[in-house]
């Protein structure tokens, strides 16, 4: 399952202008911004002695795969995605990290049945994947059957799209970002009804025991990651494509000023720029 079609369409990809390369670049920037938090999540997982075989469902360009390889140096990861472009980029990253022999790439759509053979992992990881699936309940049951007895299913889900500016910004159109998000939310509600879902009950219903749950508040400024500015820029560009028709002329002008990298009002120069988001992680055990 890819971070593009359909996986992680929640980030605002609409229309032919967002090709696989653009989506891959976006995912790489997101991975860089959230790398510290992702590493903290993998360190928090209640895995005991550590898994030898991990499956990463909807791996995208490999943010989770690479974090898991680092966290569990004796493990091999089967990375599943519907985008060949994303898998190719993941292959390059794994090779650069000296871990090519520890990664198996599987091209598959998780909305199709049956799933390909993925072995019997002790850990399955799904980051921002479930809400894109047509039948997430069916996927949970499939993961339950896939896991080794006693294995762990780690589900990491964002509460929504990240925010980048203070509420009173920009000065020419205070609250612009929230108005854009409100417009895009209508599209998400129609096309991804499971977005922002509380997966605890669904996991329990599929037979899992919730061993731990944690909501993490993430705040990353440009001083902590060089990717913050480019990530904010590409995110707002994508949001403009979805929200433009519903914005006032004043809001659209203010948004275009934020997107003008050569202008003084560019988001890259905004003193309040940061990435702010929430992510919830569930650690679900197959008894």
Secondary structure, DSSP 8 states (H G I E B T S, - for coil): --SSSSTTGGGT--STTS-HHHHHHHHHHHHHHHHHHHHHHHHHS--TT--SEEEEET-TTSHHHHHHHHH-TT-EEEEEES-HHHHHHHHHHHHHTT-GGGEEEEE--TTSSS-------SEEEEES-GGG-TTHHHHHHHHHHHS-TT-EEEEEEESSS-B-S-TT-STTSTTHHHHHHHHHHHHHHHH-TTTT---HHHHHHTT-EEEEEEEEEEEEETTT-THHHHHHHHHHHHHHHHHGGGS-HHHHHHHHHHH-TTSTT-GGG-TT-EEEEEEEEEEEE--
